[in-house]
Amino acid sequence: MIRVLDEWWGGRHMSNMLPKLFFVHFCETSFIAETNQGRIGFLIGFLSQTQAEEAYIHFVGVHPDFRKQGVGSALYRQFFQTVQKLDRVRVKCVTSPINKDSISYHLRLGFQAEPSETQQDGVPYCLDYDGVGENRVLFTKATNDKLNDVGRRNPRRASSHS
Amino acid sequence: MIRVLDEWWGGRHMSNMLPKLFFVHFCETSFIAETNQGRIGFLIGFLSQTQAEEAYIHFVGVHPDFRKQGVGSALYRQFFQTVQKLDRVRVKCVTSPINKDSISYHLRLGFQAEPSETQQDGVPYCLDYDGVGENRVLFTKATNDKLNDVGRRNPRRASSHS
């Protein structure tokens, strides 16, 4: 997930991470945050086809000018409400163990890292999960478990793009 | 499976296109072809969550030593049979207009390219479909329409890795 944030930040191509298929085939569970200045964030997720009780969050991105304002947690909240109505009892997502910001963010939201024998700085991760060298922390959270508010430390006015 | 991908595509980083989630969350509609020498091909697809009559093929790969032997069309056939039983009436997939081999392969299987005002060498494609500069040919085929046999020009014996 943080990879997308980095790309948005650095102006790199996001399109490789976001093929159109997600917008075409998973639109009930994918959300875009907009202001009168345009699109400032998105969340791409889906109902697991194989795991009937699970939903999965694939990418989340927030425009750098609009971070720490609760945009991300609003997107997560909308996803959780939507999939809970569709009988999903838990939400999963993964991130890299080197993405400290992403790990911290998910822990603050209330996600838990699935146990594993391999750990980094106390955070369990699954070795080579997405291919050789592609370790991943596996996060999970029950849909009936309230999401914490995250990122509202600086309540914003429309002009406060620091 | 993810480990061998980069080798199959001549060193290009294909594993980024195949995060583990497809194997975890879409396993009823994803298939691996194996011989006694190991895994030689795979197809990753899913039932569209939004388009209730559609299924989508995301990625197909065949080991270079086992091409032109019908491995790919066997995988497509298995996918078509599976999704037809799950009430999907058509299958979609996309490819790049510069990927002549892929276009030719899909046309021979019996896919049709969706009409578009933009064309290259007579093949319609959708401009900027997957992002700026990422043009795509949009293929579609009815599941009750028989798939043609493709790639059996050199019926193989187990030792014929040319």
Interface residues (C-beta under 8 A of the other chain):
Chain A: H13 M14 S15 N16 L18 P19 K20 L21 V24 H25 F26 C27 E28 T29 F46 L47 S48 Q49 T50 Q51 E54 Y56 H58 V94 Y129 D130 G131 V132 E134 R136
Chain B: I2 R3 L5 S15 N16 L18 P19 K20 L21 V24 H25 F26 C27 E28 T29 F46 L47 S48 Q49 T50 Q51 E54 Y56 H58 V94 Y129 D130 G131 V132 E134 R136
